[in-house]
Amino acid sequence: MIEIKYYENQMKGRYAISAKGHAEYAPLGQDIVCAAVSILMQSLGNYILDHAEDYHWHELEIKTEIGDMNVEVLDENVCDSRLVYLYHMTIEGLEDIAKQYPQCIKIL
C-alpha cells in the first residue's frame, strides 16, 4: 500500500508531500496505480526544480526513489499563489487516485 502524507503551512510558505510504499495493484513495472502516483510526484518535483530560482522557492527535499518519494519546498514569497496551486493540484490528483483504488493508497 502507498501511504501519502502532506503538510502545509501557508503562513510560513512551507509545503510537503510524501508517498511511501508500493500499490501492489500489478507486478512491478506494470502497476498503473504506482505509475499515476509517481508521475504526479515527479511532475511537481521537476517543476519546482526547474523554476525554483524564478519564483524564489527553496527545495528542502526532492526525492523520487522507487517506493519513497518526497517533495518539500519553502516559498519566500508567501503571498505568491503559484506554489499553492501546484501543491493543491497534486494533492487533489492523489486523492482522486486514492478514491479509485482505496485498497492501494492510504492518505494519512
JOFENMO-V638899 format. One record per residue. N is the residue number from 1. PHI is phi as a letter, one per 30 degrees, with the letter a starting at -180 (none if undefined). Layout:
[[N & PHI] [N & PHI]]
//
This chain:
[[1 & none] [2 & d] [3 & c] [4 & c] [5 & b] [6 & b] [7 & b] [8 & b] [9 & b] [10 & d] [11 & d] [12 & c] [13 & i] [14 & c] [15 & b] [16 & b] [17 & b] [18 & b] [19 & b] [20 & b] [21 & j] [22 & b] [23 & d] [24 & h] [25 & d] [26 & a] [27 & e] [28 & e] [29 & j] [30 & b] [31 & d] [32 & d] [33 & d] [34 & d] [35 & d] [36 & d] [37 & d] [38 & d] [39 & d] [40 & d] [41 & d] [42 & d] [43 & d] [44 & d] [45 & d] [46 & d] [47 & d] [48 & d] [49 & d] [50 & d] [51 & b] [52 & e] [53 & d] [54 & d] [55 & c] [56 & i] [57 & c] [58 & c] [59 & d] [60 & d] [61 & a] [62 & b] [63 & b] [64 & b] [65 & c] [66 & d] [67 & i] [68 & a] [69 & b] [70 & b] [71 & b] [72 & b] [73 & b] [74 & c] [75 & c] [76 & d] [77 & c] [78 & e] [79 & d] [80 & d] [81 & c] [82 & e] [83 & d] [84 & e] [85 & d] [86 & d] [87 & d] [88 & d] [89 & d] [90 & d] [91 & d] [92 & d] [93 & d] [94 & d] [95 & d] [96 & d] [97 & d] [98 & d] [99 & d] [100 & d] [101 & b] [102 & d] [103 & d] [104 & c] [105 & b] [106 & b] [107 & c] [108 & c]]
//
